[in-house]
Amino acid sequence: MPFRPFFLSLIIFIYLPPYLLEAKALSMNTDFLKKTFNLSPQQLSSVKKINRKYKKRFDDNRVRLSFYTMQIKQLEASDTPDLARIRLLLDERSPIKNTIYIDRIKHRLAIQQLLTPQQRLLLETP
């Protein structure tokens, strides 16, 4: 069972259309953006500002997430895992994971809004 999430993510990755893979790369890779979309200096500056804002949020949430993950793994490793405590930690961890996911979407949308209509066409081209 531990390999199930890996295979699921691999399947999702394989079946994603190329433009979505490129959109995923919009996140923090300013060199990719500059080359692919021919960004103006002003756009590049705005993208870097957006990246800094979201990187801080991602890092903060990942630290919080790793705290819960570590505690859950410690409980799982014990001879008699406390299922109630594990369930509680999972419930506390879920909103953090959801926030990270929503922030990824917001981050991508913020960058997409900086693009001109011609640059957006490059996103939609397979």
N, C-alpha and C positions, 0 to 999 in steps of 0.2 A: 503493500500500500504506500510506502513513502515515496515511490517513484511516480505515483499518479499525478501530482501537481506538475512535475517536470514534463511528463508526456502531454498533459493538457496544454501547458504553455507552449510546448513545441508545436503542437497541432495548430493552435491559434496563430503562432508566428508564421507557420508555413502557409496558412490559408489567408493571411492578411494581404490585401491588394498592395502593390508597390507604393502607391501614393500614401497609404496609411502608415507604411513603414517609414517613409520619409517624414510624414507629419510627426511620427513618434520621435524622430531624430531632431525635431525642432527644439526640443527641450533646452539643453545646455550647450549644444555644439555650435558656437558662433562661426567657426570656420566653415562648417557645412552650410550654414545659412548664407554666409557671405558669398561663397562660391556658387551655390545652387540657385539662389534667388537674386544675386547681384544687388545686395543691399546697399543703400546709400549710407554715408557716414552717420547721418542723423538716425536712420533706422537701426543701424548697428549699435549706436549708443543707447537707444531706447531698449533694444533687445538685451543688452548687457545689464541695464538697470532692472528690467523685469527678471532676468536670471538671478541677480543678486537677491532680490526680494523673495523669490520662490525658493532659492537654494537655502536660505536661512530657515524658512518654514519647513522644507523637506528635512533638513538636518535635525531640527528640533524634534520633529515628529518621529523620525527614525530612531533617535536616542530614546525617546519615550517608549517606542515600540519594542526596541531591543531589550529594555528593562523587563517588560512583561514576557517577552519570548524566553529570556533567560530564566525567569522564575518558573515558567511553565515547564521548561525542559528539566529543571532541577526537580520539580515535583514528579514528573514522569519517570525520572531515573530512580526514584526511591523504590524500596521494596513494596511498600503499600501506598501508592499514590492517593492523595486526597482528591477525589473526583469533584467534590463540591468546590474546593478551593481552585482547582484547575478551571472549572466552569466559570467561576467568578472572574478569574483572571482573563479568560477568553472573552467574556462579556465586556470587561473593561478595555481590552485591547481592540475590539472591533471598531469603536468609533474613531480610533486613531488611524486604523487602516483605511477606513472610509474617507477620512479627511485627506490622507495622502493621495488617494485615488481622485477625489474631487479637485484637489490642488493641481494635480497633473493636467486635468482637463482645463482648468482655469488658466494655467500657465500656457498651454498650447494655444488656447483661444486668444489670450492677450497678445501673443506673438503674431498669430494669424491676422489680427486686426491691424497690425502695423503694415502688412503687405499691401501693395497696390493691386488693383484687379488683374493686371498682367502677371504679377508674381503669384497670385492665388491660383491662376490657371495652371501654373507649373505643379502645384500641389495636386490638382485634380487629374493631371495627365498620368496615365499608367506607365 
